[in-house]
Amino acid sequence: MSKKPISMDSLNIKIANAQDLGTCEGRLFDNIVDVVDEDKAIFLKESSDMCIGIREILTACQISNSAEHKLALKRIERIWNAEPNTERGNELDELVEIVCSYEEQFLS
């Protein structure tokens, strides 16, 4: 099944709530650890990396390699209980379809 790529404007994956970061407006920091603790900085970086990778998968409507496959599976696990017809629910549906297509082509 061929699908149209998703436009960048329709992808709105939020990785962090700004309130969680505290007030940083107007300040310059050399390192994110100056603003949040190291564990939160690691979490934010991993979440950001995941969002970038997932955005690329959804935009292309395909998985290109096993690293993207693992990333998509990890994201599916995180949003598994998303409500249907919501932003995350739609993302889940798209990712499941893309993963199934990849697995049928390369893992069967």
Salt bridges, closest charged atoms under 4 A:
ASP49 OD2 - LYS45 NZ 2.57
GLU91 OE2 - ARG75 NE 2.75
GLU94 OE2 - LYS3 NZ 2.79
GLU97 OE1 - LYS3 NZ 3.90
GLU103 OE2 - HIS69 NE2 2.77
